Amino acid sequence: MIIRLVPLLSLLSIARATHLSDKTQQAVWDVMNQISTHSWENGTKVEAILESKYARYSVFGSSSPFPLTSGLGDQMPEVMDVAQVTMNNRPAAVNASQNAGSLLKDDAAGDPASLGISILLANASTGNQQVKGIGYGDAATAQLNYLLYDVPRTTSGAISHRANEPQLWSDSVYMVPPFLAFYGAVHNNQTLLQLAYEQCKLYREALKQDTNLWRHIAGGNGTSDPKDWATGNGWAAAGMLRVWATMKWSGFADQLSNEMGDLVNWIREILDASKSCVTKKGLFHNWMTDKNSFEDASAAALLSTVGLRLSTLNITNDYVDTSLNLLSAASSTGTTLGGLATPRMMDWERTVVLSRPLPDLEDLLQALLRCLQFRYLYKISLPVLACFIFLNPSDNRMSLQHLLWTKKPYFILMIG
């Protein structure tokens, strides 16, 4: 009887968090497409599209996406569109050298790498078709070489998230190691898969605190944030899980079994440490152990997807109930006025007020949660979109510092 009761309670959590129409689900995608402009945004958008609409080409599918096959463009045009736009916006100076260079000009060395998977898929689909004088495959290789040989590194060998100095951000674990691993799987290169693991290891060594939560930023002389940013812990856990899943399908799973075991243990460290930080509302504070920071639904949604994926990947069911409760809280809390936030000046301490209200924001949140929860229920894939929803229960304003650190959200829900 108890064995049946636990799944029933989990289903009740799903029911509390989900009530929407196909129309509102489409609205979520429309908002995402309208305001995704930065490299990391479009890279994460591609991952969300793959996981939710084209799971068989995602590392979280039920079968291996490798080797990549030709003709993919007709089957997932949205991904090909992002790849083509990326190639068209590639810096001319990089095109001239071809040997090494970032896919896009960016102060963050790590963020453009998030677009690398779309470029690799486009290469398989088109046979290294050229755009502005360089083929998709050549551009992917140039991005790889840029990370390996041009980007600054720490003394330990960790690839910097920033282009101008060695500095490690938890965000980077979602942007760089998954690209390294995917490139390695596509090219049957175990060394690159090993490198993806080693980068996760080095970032963990630099960012993990005594609590087992990760600090946001370490090293460098620029922007600093030594606190345990909640969404950064989500980025790290989700990025490591993408590397694990890529290794699983790469053909080198047996050779990398120890590394895969480490990745699972490191993910569990974050999930276990985060349990004690869940607020009374079922969310996380922006900085997990700082109870004076606002409550943030983005981390709750992102970490919950990691917990659910550990179950759908048959790794462990230990986090199912916690994950569903987090999703339920993220859904039930966002019930009032919403809109897009627009930064008005580059001032870390200034706040940003709501503007351009969006209709049916509650339905938009629920639509996103449907993508997450029902794909868990039916053992299909979970998109990453939820990591861009934020709640501020105490004020209808958000500091620009937070807005930039957490990356620009697809949309923000505010509680008045």
C-alpha positions, 0 to 999 in steps of 0.5 A: 500500500505504501509503495503505491501511495508515494507515486500517487502523492507525486501525481498530485504534485503534478496536478497542482502545478499544471493546468494549461492549453496548447495555445499557452504552451506555444506562447512560451515558445513565442516569448523565448524566440522573441527575446533570445539574443545573446549566445548563451540564450540561443544555445540554451534555446536549442537545447530546450528545443532538442529536449522537448521536440526532438528528443531522439537527437538529444542525449536525453532520448531513449536511444543514441543520437550518434552517429549523426545522420544527414538530412536533419535540417528538414526534421528540426528546422528551428535548430538549423535556423539558429545555426545559420543565424550564428554562422551569419553573425560570426566575426569576419576576422574569425572567418579569415583565420578559420583555425580557431575562433569563437562562434560569436564575439562575446566577453564570455569565452564560455557562452558561445560554446553553447551554440556548438551543438547546433553547429554540429547538427547543421554540419551533419545535415548539410555536409559541411555546407559553407556560410560566409566562406566557412563550413559548419564543421570547420566553424565547430572545430574552430570553436573547439580550438578556441577553447583549447588553445586561446581561452585563458586557463587557471593554474589547475587547467580549468578553461576560463568562462571569461575571455580576458582573464582566468575566471570560473563561473558556475554557469560555464559548466552548462555551456562548455563541457556539454559541447566538448563531450558532444563534439567528442561523441560525434568524432569518436574522440574519447579524449574530448569526453575525458576533457569534458569530465576533467573540466567539471572536476576542476570547476567543482574543485574551485567552486564547491564550498564546505556546504557542498553548494557551489559559489557562483564566481571564483578568481579574476579581478572583474565581477565577483560573486563568492556566494552560493547562487542558486541558479548557478548550482542548477547550471552546474548540476544540469551541465554535468548531467548532460555530460553524463548522458553524452558519455552514455551514448558515446560508445565509450561508456565502459571506458568512462564508467568511473568518470560517469560515477563521479559525475553522478556523485557530484550532482547528488552533492548539490541536490542533497545540499540544496534540500535544507535550503528549500524555503517555506514556499518551496523555492530557494533564496537567490543565494541559497544560504542567504535568507535575506535574498529574494526567493527564486523559482528559476533554481527550483525549476532547474534543480527539479529537472535534474532530480527528475532526470536522474529518475528517468535515466534510471540512476536514482529515484531519491529526488522525485518527490522533492523535485515535484514539490519544487515544481509545484511551488514554482507553479503555484507561487506565480499567480499575479501580474507579470511582464518583461524586465528591461535594463535601463542602464549599466549600474549594478545597484539600480533596480529594474521595474516591470514593463511591457506586460504579457497576457496570461502570464500564469498560463505561460508559467504553467505551460512551461511546467507542462513541458517539464512535468508531463515529459517526466510522467511519460518518460519523455524529455524535459526542456531547460526553459524553466531556468529562466523564470524568477519570482520576487515575493517582496518587491516589484523590482529587480536589481540589475546586478541580479538580472545580469548575473542570472542572465536575462530571463525569457520572462519574469513573474513578480509578486506584488 
